[in-house]
């Protein structure tokens, strides 16, 4: 005679529902909130620009496909009690594979360790499934409380947590790569504010992200005002995609912003002068050239160029970093070609020098100056190497 066991049925359903909800929420948020821009870069690169990734549709479709895969695995393995979460491992493995995008994918793509890692992981998983099926008849928790806080559910949740952690460890979580990917996507949509917001609180950056921020600030007309509010790396040659590639944003957008697409690869100054010679240069070229001098710490070249683009007078406003550079230049040169004075900037300079004098230990001095003057050109000039 067969007996109906409501404990077993209800416990199994509860376990499956909790695991499914947990997986769907994690997968969708992982794809939509964290990996969307990186996946877009990967799809654009691998398809050579033929297809484009849609953040919302992609998250729904991939999540749906992974759920279908899990259902097929669950039907095949028959795991339903304490080891039901193991049916999600192939889906989690595929999610990790999708997320594992190398930062230089625009230069080369390789499966890397996946060639042997994926078969090995599946082999280990197969062994665990076999062992779980063998041990299933000996599980004796059918008459134990089987609600959402039961031991069976939490054993499965522990397995899910381990798999989620593995996805996070395997997937690309490089902060700067994510910043630059999101900035490029924002600039493609002409969302300059979003491009500048991404990673604005972080001290991490690279040459590509610096170039994207320079472009975004230039589009807002704030390059000379706020460039050094962000960490800056590289030289003036890294301000343009002449030698440094973009991953999804077309380089033509930057060239057109400055005036024209270069006919050949050359130094930035050669390109700027060619634009001005042929009357193709836009107003953005001026700040690109001036800020290039500041990035390279070429104060004399900056002072020579500045009068060509701005009227220099104590009574006329200049972008903040240009004022700081002129005050710095005046204090570093015995016979400065331009003597610029601004009461507010001069007071800031005096206060910074007094602050430096109070802290003879270099590391502490740098920290104190950073705390008050991290947004200034002076901090970049003296402390950023």
C-alpha positions in Angstrom: 0.0 0.0 0.0 1.3 3.5 -0.9 1.0 6.3 1.6 0.9 10.0 0.8 3.6 12.0 2.5 2.7 15.7 2.6 6.0 16.5 4.4 8.1 15.3 1.5 6.0 17.0 -1.2 5.7 20.3 0.5 9.4 20.4 1.5 10.5 19.6 -2.1 8.3 22.4 -3.5 9.5 24.9 -1.0 13.2 24.0 -1.7 12.7 24.3 -5.5 10.8 27.6 -5.2 13.4 29.2 -2.9 16.3 28.1 -5.1 14.6 29.3 -8.3 13.8 32.7 -6.8 17.3 33.1 -5.5 18.9 32.1 -8.9 16.6 34.3 -10.9 17.2 37.4 -8.8 20.9 36.9 -8.7 21.3 36.2 -12.4 19.1 39.0 -13.6 20.7 41.6 -11.3 24.2 40.3 -12.2 23.5 40.7 -15.9 21.5 43.9 -15.8 23.3 45.9 -13.1 26.9 44.7 -13.1 27.9 43.0 -16.4 25.7 44.7 -19.0 28.3 47.1 -20.4 31.1 44.5 -20.3 28.9 42.0 -22.2 28.0 44.7 -24.7 31.8 45.2 -25.3 32.3 41.5 -25.8 29.4 41.1 -28.2 30.3 44.2 -30.2 33.9 42.9 -30.5 33.2 39.3 -31.3 30.5 40.2 -33.9 32.9 42.9 -35.3 30.2 45.5 -34.7 27.4 43.6 -36.6 25.2 43.1 -33.5 24.6 45.2 -30.4 23.7 44.0 -26.9 20.5 45.3 -25.3 20.8 45.5 -21.6 17.2 44.7 -20.7 16.4 42.2 -23.4 19.8 40.5 -22.8 19.2 40.1 -19.1 15.8 38.6 -19.6 16.8 36.3 -22.4 20.0 35.0 -20.8 18.2 34.5 -17.4 15.4 32.6 -19.2 17.8 30.4 -21.1 19.7 29.5 -17.9 16.5 28.7 -16.2 15.5 26.3 -19.0 18.9 24.7 -18.8 18.4 24.2 -15.0 15.0 22.6 -15.5 16.4 20.2 -18.0 19.3 19.3 -15.7 16.9 18.8 -12.8 14.6 16.5 -14.8 17.7 14.5 -15.9 19.3 14.2 -12.5 16.2 13.9 -10.3 17.9 15.8 -7.4 15.2 17.3 -5.2 16.2 17.3 -1.5 19.3 18.6 0.1 21.3 18.6 -3.1 18.7 20.2 -5.4 20.9 23.3 -5.7 23.4 21.2 -7.6 21.1 21.3 -10.6 22.0 24.9 -11.0 25.7 24.4 -11.4 25.7 24.0 -15.2 23.7 27.3 -15.5 26.0 29.0 -13.0 29.0 27.8 -15.0 27.6 29.2 -18.2 26.9 32.5 -16.4 30.5 32.6 -15.2 31.7 31.9 -18.8 29.6 34.8 -20.2 31.0 37.1 -17.5 34.6 36.2 -17.9 35.5 38.9 -20.5 39.2 39.7 -20.7 40.0 43.4 -20.4 41.9 43.5 -23.7 39.2 41.7 -25.7 39.4 44.3 -28.4 43.0 43.2 -29.1 42.6 39.4 -28.7 40.1 36.9 -27.4 41.0 33.5 -26.0 39.1 30.8 -24.1 42.1 30.5 -21.8 41.5 28.1 -18.9 38.0 27.3 -20.0 39.3 24.8 -22.5 40.2 22.4 -19.6 38.5 24.1 -16.6 34.9 23.7 -17.9 35.2 19.9 -18.6 36.9 19.4 -15.3 34.2 21.3 -13.4 31.5 19.3 -15.2 33.3 16.1 -14.4 33.5 17.0 -10.7 29.8 18.0 -10.8 28.9 14.7 -12.4 30.7 12.9 -9.5 28.8 15.0 -7.0 25.4 14.2 -8.7 26.2 10.5 -8.7 27.1 10.6 -5.0 24.0 12.6 -4.2 21.7 10.1 -5.9 23.4 7.2 -4.1 22.9 8.9 -0.7 19.4 10.1 -1.4 17.6 7.0 0.0 19.4 7.6 3.3 18.1 11.1 3.9 15.7 11.0 6.8 14.4 14.6 7.0 10.9 14.0 5.5 9.2 14.5 8.9 11.3 17.4 10.0 9.9 21.0 9.7 10.1 21.9 6.0 9.3 25.6 5.9 11.4 28.3 4.3 13.7 28.3 7.3 14.2 24.5 7.4 17.5 22.8 7.4 16.9 21.4 3.9 16.3 24.9 2.5 19.4 26.4 4.1 21.6 23.5 3.0 20.6 24.3 -0.5 21.0 28.0 0.1 24.6 27.4 1.2 25.3 25.6 -2.1 23.7 28.4 -4.0 25.8 30.9 -2.2 29.0 29.0 -3.0 28.1 28.9 -6.7 27.3 32.6 -6.7 30.6 33.4 -5.1 32.4 31.3 -7.8 30.6 33.3 -10.5 31.8 36.6 -8.9 35.3 35.3 -8.6 35.4 34.0 -12.2 33.6 36.9 -13.9 35.5 40.1 -14.8 35.2 42.4 -11.8 38.0 44.7 -12.8 36.7 48.1 -11.6 38.5 50.3 -14.2 37.4 48.0 -17.0 33.8 48.3 -15.9 34.2 52.1 -15.5 35.5 52.5 -19.0 33.0 50.2 -20.5 30.1 52.1 -18.9 31.6 55.4 -19.9 31.9 54.3 -23.5 28.3 53.1 -23.5 27.1 56.4 -22.0 29.0 58.4 -24.6 27.5 56.4 -27.4 24.1 57.5 -26.1 25.5 61.1 -25.7 24.9 60.9 -21.9 28.0 63.0 -21.0 26.9 63.4 -17.3 26.7 59.6 -16.8 30.1 59.1 -18.5 31.6 61.6 -16.0 29.7 60.1 -13.0 31.0 56.6 -13.5 33.9 55.9 -11.2 34.1 59.5 -10.1 34.7 58.6 -6.5 37.4 56.1 -7.3 41.1 56.7 -7.4 41.6 53.9 -10.0 41.9 54.8 -13.6 43.8 54.0 -16.8 44.7 55.7 -20.0 41.5 54.8 -21.8 39.3 56.0 -19.0 41.3 59.2 -18.8 40.8 59.8 -22.5 37.1 59.2 -22.3 36.8 61.7 -19.4 38.7 64.3 -21.3 36.4 63.9 -24.3 33.3 64.1 -22.0 34.6 67.2 -20.2 35.5 68.8 -23.5 31.9 68.2 -24.8 30.6 70.0 -21.6 33.1 72.8 -22.1 34.7 72.0 -18.7 38.1 70.5 -19.6 40.2 73.4 -18.3 37.9 73.7 -15.3 37.6 70.1 -14.0 40.2 67.8 -15.6 42.3 67.3 -12.5 39.2 66.7 -10.4 39.6 63.1 -11.7 42.8 61.0 -11.5 44.8 61.4 -14.6 47.3 58.9 -16.0 49.4 58.9 -19.2 50.7 61.7 -21.3 49.3 64.2 -23.7 49.7 61.6 -26.4 47.1 59.5 -24.7 44.4 62.1 -24.9 43.4 61.0 -28.4 42.7 57.5 -29.9 45.7 57.9 -32.1 47.7 55.2 -30.5 45.1 54.0 -27.9 42.0 52.2 -29.2 38.4 52.4 -28.0 36.4 49.3 -27.4 32.9 50.2 -28.5 32.7 54.0 -29.0 33.7 55.0 -32.5 36.9 57.0 -32.6 35.3 59.2 -35.3 33.1 60.8 -32.6 36.3 62.3 -31.0 37.8 63.2 -34.3 34.7 65.0 -35.4 34.5 66.8 -32.1 37.9 68.2 -32.8 37.3 69.0 -36.4 38.3 66.2 -38.8 39.5 62.6 -39.0 43.3 62.3 -39.3 44.6 61.0 -42.6 47.4 59.1 -40.9 48.8 58.2 -37.5 50.9 61.1 -36.1 51.8 62.9 -32.9 48.9 64.9 -31.4 50.6 68.3 -31.9 51.0 67.5 -35.6 47.3 66.7 -35.8 46.2 69.9 -33.9 48.4 72.1 -36.1 47.1 70.5 -39.3 43.5 71.2 -38.2 44.3 74.9 -37.4 46.3 75.3 -40.6 43.4 74.0 -42.7 40.8 76.0 -40.7 39.1 72.8 -39.6 39.8 73.0 -35.8 36.8 73.4 -33.5 36.9 75.4 -30.3 37.7 72.1 -28.4 41.2 72.0 -29.9 42.3 74.9 -27.7 41.6 73.2 -24.4 43.0 69.9 -25.7 46.3 71.5 -26.5 46.5 73.5 -23.3 45.5 70.6 -21.1 48.0 68.4 -22.9 50.7 70.8 -21.8 49.5 70.7 -18.2 49.4 66.9 -18.2 53.0 66.8 -19.4 53.9 69.5 -16.9 55.2 71.7 -19.8 54.5 75.0 -18.2 56.5 77.1 -20.6 54.7 75.6 -23.6 51.4 76.2 -21.8 52.2 79.9 -21.2 53.3 80.3 -24.9 50.0 78.8 -26.1 47.6 80.4 -23.7 47.4 83.9 -25.2 46.6 82.3 -28.6 43.3 81.1 -27.2 42.4 83.2 -24.2 42.9 86.8 -23.3 45.1 86.8 -20.2 44.3 89.5 -17.7 43.9 89.7 -14.0 40.4 91.0 -14.5 39.2 88.4 -16.9 38.1 84.9 -15.9 40.1 81.8 -16.9 39.3 78.2 -16.4 40.3 77.2 -12.9 43.3 74.9 -13.8 44.7 77.5 -16.1 44.7 80.0 -13.2 46.4 77.5 -11.0 49.0 76.8 -13.7 49.8 80.4 -14.1 50.2 81.0 -10.4 52.4 77.9 -10.2 54.4 79.1 -13.2 54.9 82.6 -11.6 56.4 81.0 -8.4 58.6 78.6 -10.3 60.2 81.0 -12.8 62.5 83.8 -12.0 61.4 85.9 -15.0 58.0 84.7 -15.9 56.7 85.6 -19.4 53.2 86.2 -17.9 52.6 87.5 -14.4 49.1 86.5 -13.5 47.6 87.4 -10.2 44.3 86.4 -8.6 43.6 87.0 -5.0 41.6 83.8 -4.4 44.0 81.5 -6.2 47.0 83.3 -4.6 45.6 82.7 -1.2 44.9 79.0 -2.0 48.6 78.7 -3.1 49.9 80.3 0.1 47.6 78.1 2.3 48.9 75.0 0.5 52.5 76.0 1.0 51.8 76.6 4.7 50.2 73.2 5.0 53.1 71.5 3.4 55.5 73.2 5.8 53.6 71.8 8.8 54.2 68.2 7.7 57.9 67.3 7.1 57.2 63.6 6.6 56.5 63.2 2.8 53.8 60.5 3.1 51.8 62.5 5.7 52.4 65.8 3.7 51.0 64.1 0.6 47.9 62.9 2.5 47.2 66.3 4.0 47.6 68.1 0.7 45.4 65.5 -1.0 42.7 66.0 1.6 42.4 69.7 0.8 43.8 70.1 -2.7 43.2 66.8 -4.6 41.1 68.6 -7.2 43.8 71.1 -8.0 46.5 71.1 -10.7 49.0 71.7 -8.0 48.4 68.4 -6.4 48.8 66.7 -9.8 52.0 68.6 -10.6 53.8 67.9 -7.4 52.4 64.6 -6.1 51.1 62.5 -9.0 53.9 60.6 -10.7 
